[in-house]
Protein backbone atom coordinates (compact mmCIF):
# COMPACT_ATOMS: atom_id res chain seq x y z
CA UNK A 1 0.00 0.00 0.00
CA UNK A 2 2.83 2.36 0.87
CA UNK A 3 4.63 1.59 -2.40
CA UNK A 4 1.48 2.33 -4.41
CA UNK A 5 1.05 5.68 -2.66
CA UNK A 6 4.70 6.50 -3.33
CA UNK A 7 4.36 5.56 -7.01
CA UNK A 8 1.22 7.69 -7.31
CA UNK A 9 2.94 10.66 -5.71
CA UNK A 10 5.97 10.21 -7.97
CA UNK A 11 3.76 10.07 -11.06
CA UNK A 12 1.94 13.24 -9.93
CA UNK A 13 5.25 15.04 -9.48
CA UNK A 14 6.36 13.97 -12.95
CA UNK A 15 3.13 15.21 -14.53
CA UNK A 16 3.42 18.50 -12.66
CA UNK A 17 7.01 19.00 -13.81
CA UNK A 18 6.02 18.13 -17.38
CA UNK A 19 3.26 20.74 -17.27
CA UNK A 20 5.69 23.36 -15.95
CA UNK A 21 8.15 22.48 -18.72
CA UNK A 22 5.45 22.83 -21.38
CA UNK A 23 4.39 26.19 -19.94
CA UNK A 24 7.99 27.44 -19.99
CA UNK A 25 8.42 26.31 -23.60
CA UNK A 26 5.20 28.07 -24.57
CA UNK A 27 6.32 31.25 -22.81
CA UNK A 28 9.71 31.06 -24.53
CA UNK A 29 8.07 30.51 -27.92
CA UNK A 30 5.69 33.41 -27.37
CA UNK A 31 8.58 35.64 -26.26
CA UNK A 32 10.67 34.72 -29.30
CA UNK A 33 7.71 35.20 -31.63
CA UNK A 34 7.03 38.59 -30.06
CA UNK A 35 10.66 39.62 -30.45
CA UNK A 36 10.73 38.36 -34.04
CA UNK A 37 7.51 40.17 -34.84
CA UNK A 38 8.77 43.36 -33.20
CA UNK A 39 12.07 43.20 -35.09
CA UNK A 40 10.30 42.45 -38.36
CA UNK A 41 7.83 45.25 -37.74
CA UNK A 42 10.66 47.68 -36.94
CA UNK A 43 12.49 46.63 -40.10
CA UNK A 44 9.30 47.06 -42.08
CA UNK A 45 8.82 50.50 -40.53
CA UNK A 46 12.41 51.43 -41.38
CA UNK A 47 12.10 50.27 -44.99
CA UNK A 48 8.72 51.96 -45.32
CA UNK A 49 10.18 55.21 -43.97
CA UNK A 50 12.98 55.08 -46.55
CA UNK A 51 10.47 54.36 -49.28
CA UNK A 52 8.33 57.25 -48.08
CA UNK A 53 11.34 59.55 -48.13
CA UNK A 54 12.23 58.50 -51.68
CA UNK A 55 8.62 58.88 -52.79
CA UNK A 56 8.44 62.35 -51.24
CA UNK A 57 11.61 63.42 -53.06
CA UNK A 58 10.25 62.15 -56.37
CA UNK A 59 6.95 63.94 -55.76
CA UNK A 60 8.88 67.17 -55.18
CA UNK A 61 10.78 66.69 -58.42
CA UNK A 62 7.61 65.93 -60.40
CA UNK A 63 5.80 68.96 -58.88
CA UNK A 64 2.88 66.94 -57.52
CA UNK A 65 2.42 69.71 -54.94
CA UNK A 66 3.58 72.94 -56.62
CA UNK A 67 3.89 74.99 -53.42
CA UNK A 68 6.14 72.47 -51.65
CA UNK A 69 8.19 71.90 -54.78
CA UNK A 70 8.66 75.64 -55.27
CA UNK A 71 9.79 76.10 -51.67
CA UNK A 72 12.17 73.11 -51.86
CA UNK A 73 13.61 74.31 -55.17
CA UNK A 74 14.07 77.88 -53.94
CA UNK A 75 15.64 76.90 -50.63
CA UNK A 76 17.99 74.29 -52.14
CA UNK A 77 19.07 76.66 -54.92
CA UNK A 78 19.61 79.50 -52.43
CA UNK A 79 21.77 77.29 -50.20
CA UNK A 80 23.87 76.03 -53.11
CA UNK A 81 24.40 79.54 -54.50
CA UNK A 82 25.34 80.74 -51.02
CA UNK A 83 27.87 77.92 -50.67
CA UNK A 84 29.30 78.86 -54.08
CA UNK A 85 29.80 82.49 -53.06
CA UNK A 86 30.52 82.13 -49.33
CA UNK A 87 32.21 79.59 -47.11
CA UNK A 88 30.28 76.64 -45.66
CA UNK A 89 30.78 77.98 -42.13
CA UNK A 90 29.27 81.33 -43.10
CA UNK A 91 26.29 79.70 -44.82
CA UNK A 92 25.54 77.45 -41.83
CA UNK A 93 25.92 80.38 -39.44
CA UNK A 94 23.60 82.60 -41.47
CA UNK A 95 21.00 79.84 -41.76
CA UNK A 96 20.99 79.14 -38.02
CA UNK A 97 20.96 82.85 -37.24
CA UNK A 98 17.96 83.40 -39.52
CA UNK A 99 16.13 80.44 -38.01
CA UNK A 100 16.83 81.70 -34.48
CA UNK A 101 15.63 85.20 -35.33
CA UNK A 102 12.35 83.82 -36.63
CA UNK A 103 11.75 81.43 -33.71
CA UNK A 104 12.77 83.90 -30.99
CA UNK A 105 10.62 86.66 -32.50
CA UNK A 106 7.64 84.33 -32.76
CA UNK A 107 8.14 83.07 -29.20
CA UNK A 108 8.29 86.63 -27.78
CA UNK A 109 5.26 87.67 -29.85
CA UNK A 110 3.18 84.75 -28.59
CA UNK A 111 4.29 85.38 -24.99
CA UNK A 112 3.26 89.05 -25.17
CA UNK A 113 -0.03 88.10 -26.83
CA UNK A 114 -0.78 85.54 -24.13
CA UNK A 115 0.05 88.08 -21.41
CA UNK A 116 -2.25 90.69 -22.94
CA UNK A 117 -5.11 88.28 -23.56
CA UNK A 118 -4.44 86.40 -20.30
CA UNK A 119 -4.62 83.06 -22.05
CA UNK A 120 -2.83 79.84 -21.15
CA UNK A 121 -1.91 78.41 -24.51
CA UNK A 122 1.59 77.51 -23.38
CA UNK A 123 4.70 77.16 -25.48
CA UNK A 124 4.03 77.89 -29.19
CA UNK A 125 6.40 75.10 -30.28
CA UNK A 126 5.13 72.51 -27.80
CA UNK A 127 4.00 70.03 -30.46
CA UNK A 128 7.38 70.23 -32.24
CA UNK A 129 9.28 69.86 -28.96
CA UNK A 130 7.25 66.80 -27.96
CA UNK A 131 7.65 65.09 -31.32
CA UNK A 132 10.01 62.12 -31.34
CA UNK A 133 12.83 62.80 -33.81
CA UNK A 134 15.24 60.14 -32.57
CA UNK A 135 16.73 57.77 -35.13
CA UNK A 136 16.15 54.10 -34.39
CA UNK A 137 18.91 51.51 -34.47
CA UNK A 138 16.97 49.52 -37.06
CA UNK A 139 16.90 52.48 -39.45
CA UNK A 140 20.65 53.00 -39.12
CA UNK A 141 21.28 49.26 -39.55
CA UNK A 142 19.06 49.09 -42.62
CA UNK A 143 20.74 52.14 -44.14
CA UNK A 144 24.17 50.65 -43.41
CA UNK A 145 23.18 47.35 -45.05
CA UNK A 146 21.94 49.11 -48.17
CA UNK A 147 25.05 51.29 -48.29
CA UNK A 148 27.21 48.18 -47.98
CA UNK A 149 25.42 46.57 -50.92
CA UNK A 150 26.01 49.63 -53.11
CA UNK A 151 29.62 49.92 -51.91
CA UNK A 152 30.37 46.29 -52.79
CA UNK A 153 28.77 46.74 -56.21
CA UNK A 154 30.77 49.91 -56.84
CA UNK A 155 34.07 48.30 -55.81
CA UNK A 156 33.46 45.22 -57.98
CA UNK A 157 32.50 47.33 -61.00
CA UNK A 158 35.52 49.59 -60.50
CA UNK A 159 37.85 46.59 -60.36
CA UNK A 160 36.22 45.09 -63.47
CA UNK A 161 36.58 48.30 -65.47
CA UNK A 162 40.06 49.33 -64.31
CA UNK A 163 41.53 45.85 -64.81
CA UNK A 164 39.93 45.65 -68.29
CA UNK A 165 37.75 42.59 -67.86
CA UNK A 166 35.74 43.89 -70.81
CA UNK A 167 37.64 46.08 -73.25
CA UNK A 168 34.53 47.84 -74.63
CA UNK A 169 33.25 48.82 -71.19
CA UNK A 170 36.70 50.04 -70.16
CA UNK A 171 36.88 52.16 -73.30
CA UNK A 172 33.47 53.63 -72.43
CA UNK A 173 34.77 54.56 -68.98
CA UNK A 174 37.89 56.11 -70.49
CA UNK A 175 35.75 58.22 -72.82
CA UNK A 176 33.54 59.38 -69.98
CA UNK A 177 36.55 60.27 -67.79
CA UNK A 178 38.11 62.17 -70.70
CA UNK A 179 34.91 64.21 -71.04
CA UNK A 180 34.83 64.80 -67.27
CA UNK A 181 38.28 66.39 -67.40
CA UNK A 182 36.82 69.16 -69.56
CA UNK A 183 33.78 69.43 -67.28
CA UNK A 184 36.05 69.76 -64.25
CA UNK A 185 38.08 72.46 -65.99
CA UNK A 186 34.93 74.51 -66.59
CA UNK A 187 32.85 73.83 -63.48
CA UNK A 188 33.63 73.10 -59.86
CA UNK A 189 31.75 70.73 -57.56
CA UNK A 190 29.27 73.29 -56.23
CA UNK A 191 28.41 74.49 -59.75
CA UNK A 192 27.71 70.90 -60.78
CA UNK A 193 25.44 70.52 -57.74
CA UNK A 194 23.58 73.71 -58.72
CA UNK A 195 23.10 72.40 -62.26
CA UNK A 196 21.95 69.03 -60.89
CA UNK A 197 19.44 70.77 -58.63
CA UNK A 198 18.06 72.80 -61.55
CA UNK A 199 17.88 69.72 -63.77
CA UNK A 200 16.14 67.70 -61.03
CA UNK A 201 13.36 70.25 -60.65
CA UNK A 202 13.00 71.38 -64.30
CA UNK A 203 13.47 68.19 -66.32
CA UNK A 204 10.15 66.54 -65.28
CA UNK A 205 8.20 69.64 -66.28
CA UNK A 206 9.93 69.87 -69.66
CA UNK A 207 9.52 66.13 -70.25
CA UNK A 208 5.79 66.28 -69.51
CA UNK A 209 5.30 69.04 -72.08
CA UNK A 210 7.63 67.64 -74.79
CA UNK A 211 7.37 63.91 -74.09
CA UNK A 212 6.96 62.74 -77.71
CA UNK A 213 9.82 64.80 -79.13
CA UNK A 214 12.20 63.93 -76.27
CA UNK A 215 11.47 60.20 -76.59
CA UNK A 216 12.17 60.41 -80.32
CA UNK A 217 15.52 62.15 -79.76
CA UNK A 218 16.51 59.70 -77.03
CA UNK A 219 15.71 56.72 -79.25
CA UNK A 220 17.69 58.26 -82.12
CA UNK A 221 20.74 58.89 -79.90
CA UNK A 222 20.52 55.39 -78.42
CA UNK A 223 20.40 53.77 -81.85
CA UNK A 224 23.36 55.86 -83.05
CA UNK A 225 25.43 54.96 -79.99
CA UNK A 226 24.63 51.26 -80.34
CA UNK A 227 25.56 51.41 -84.02
CA UNK A 228 28.93 53.00 -83.23
CA UNK A 229 29.59 50.45 -80.49
CA UNK A 230 28.79 47.54 -82.82
CA UNK A 231 31.16 48.96 -85.43
CA UNK A 232 33.88 49.40 -82.81
CA UNK A 233 33.37 45.86 -81.53
CA UNK A 234 33.59 44.44 -85.07
CA UNK A 235 36.97 46.11 -85.54
CA UNK A 236 38.37 44.57 -82.35
CA UNK A 237 40.59 41.48 -82.54
CA UNK A 238 38.93 38.09 -82.57
CA UNK A 239 40.18 37.15 -79.09
CA UNK A 240 38.54 40.19 -77.60
CA UNK A 241 35.25 39.43 -79.41
CA UNK A 242 35.33 35.87 -78.10
CA UNK A 243 35.91 37.17 -74.58
CA UNK A 244 33.02 39.57 -75.04
CA UNK A 245 30.75 36.76 -76.24
CA UNK A 246 31.72 34.51 -73.30
N, C-alpha and C positions, 0 to 999 in steps of 0.2 A: 504494500500500500504506500509506503514511504517512497519507494523507488518510482512508482507511477506519478505521485505528486511532484517529485523532483523533475521527472521527464516533462511533465506538463508545464511546470514553471520554466524549464529551460527552453521549451518550444515557444512559450509566450515571449520570453526575452528575445529569442531569435527573430520572431515576427515583428516585435517592436523595433528592433535594430534595423531590420530590413525596411520597415516603413520610414524610419528616420533617414536612412540612406537614400531612398527614393525621393523623399521630400527635398533633401539637400541637392540631389542631381537636378530635380525640377527647378529649384531656385537658381542653381548655377546656370542651367540652360536659359532660363528667363533673363538672368542678368547678362549673359553673353549676347542673347538675341537683342536685348535692349541697347547694349553698347554698340552692337553691329548696326542696328537700325539708326541709332543716334549718329554714328560715324558716317553711315551712308547718307543720312539726311543732311548732315553738315557738308559732305562733299557735294551733294546735289545742290544745296544752297549756294556753295562757293562757285560751282560751275554755272549755275543759273545767274548769279550776280555778274560773272564775267561775260556771259552771253548778253545780259541786259545792258552792260556797259558798251559792248561792241555794237549792239543794236541801236543804242542811243546815239553813238558817234555816227553811225551810218545815216540815221534819221536827220541828224544835224547837217551832214553833207548833202543829203538829198532834199533839204529844205521842206521836210514834212510839216514843221512848225516854223513859219517864216520869222516870227519874232525871236525865238530862241536861237535860230540859226544866224540871224543878223547880229545878235548880241555876241554869240560865240565867235563869229568871224571878225567882228570889230575888235573885241578884246584880244583875241589871239594875234591879229595883225598889229595892233598897237604895241603889244608886248614884244613881238619880234622886231618891229621897227625901233623900239626903244633900246633893245639889246644891241641892235646894229649901230646905233648912234652913241649909246652910253655904255658904261661897264655893267656887268651883271649885278654887282653889289649896289650900284646906284639904282638900277631898275627895281630890285627887290626892296630896297629901302623906301623908294617913292611909292611903290605899291602898298606896302604895309602902312606907311604914313597916311596915305589917302584912305585906306580902309579904317584906320584908327580915328581919323578926323570924322568920318561919316558915322561910325558907331558911337563915339563919345558925344558928338553933337546930338544924335538921336536919343541917346540915354539921358542926357541933361534935359532935352526938350520934353521927354515923357515924364521925367521926375518933376519938372516945374508944372506941367499940365496936371499931373496927379495931385500936387500940392494945392493948386488953385481950385480944382474941382473937388478936392477932398475924396478922391476915389482910392481904392485899394486894388489896383490892377496888378501890382507887383513889377517884377523885372520885365522889361520889354523883350528881352532875348531869352526868356525862360524856356520856351520850347526848344530852341536851338541848343541851350546849355544842357538840357536833360536828354537830348538825343544821343544814342550810343553810336560813336564814330570809331570805336576800337576795331582793329583788324584781327580777325580770328586766325588761329594757327593753321586751320584747314585751308583758308584762302591763300596764305603764304606758301603752304606746302604744295597746293595745286598749281600756283603760279610758278613755283620753282621747278616742279615736274615738267610743266609745259615749256619753260625756258630751257630746261636740260634737253628736251627732245629737239627743239630748234637748234640749240648749240651743237648737238651731236650731228644733226643733218648738215649744218653749215661747215663743220670741220671735215666731215667726210667728202662733201662736194668740193671744198677747197683743195683737199689732198688729191682728189681725182682730177681736177682741172690743172693744178700746178704741176703734177707729175705726169701729165699728158697721157692719161688712160684712154682718152678719145681725142684724136688730133683735131677734129672739126670743132668740138666744144671748146677746146683750149684756144683755138684760133678765134672763136667768137669772143671769149673772155679777153684775149689780147686786143681785139678791135674795140671792145667796150672800154677797156682801161686806157687805150690810146685816145679815145674821144674824151674820157674823163680828165685827162691831163689838160686839154684845152678848156674844159668847163671849169676846172680848178684855177686856171690862170685868169679867167674872167670873173668868176664869182667866188665868194668865200662861203663858209658853212652856214652863216646866218642868212645870207642872201638866198641860198638854196632852200632853206627852211621857209623863208617868206614866199618864194615862188611855189613851194609845195603846198603851203597853206592856201594861197590863192587858187591853185589848181584844184585842191580838194573841195573848195566851196563853190567854184564856178563851173567846173567840168560837168557835174550832173545837170545843171540848168541848161548849158549849151547842148549837151547830148540829148536832152528831152526835146529841145526845139529842132535840132538838126539830126535826128536819129538816122534817117534813111541815107542821107549824104555821108555821114560819118562812117556808117557800117560799110558803105560802098568803098570809101577810101581805105578803110582798114583791111578789107578783103583784098583790094588791089595791091596794097603794100605787102601783105602776107604772102600773096602768090608770087610777087616779084622776089621777095627774100628767099622763099623756098626754091624758086627757079635758080637763083644764083648759087644757093647752097648745093643743089643737085649738080650743077655744072662744076663747082669746085670739088665736090666729092668724086666726080667722074675723072677729074684730072689727077687725083691722088694716086700713089702707087698701089699696085694690087694687094700688097700685104696689109696696107692700111685699110683698104676697102673690106678685106676679109675680116680684119679685127673689128671694124665697124659693124659688119653683118653679124658676127658672133655676139 
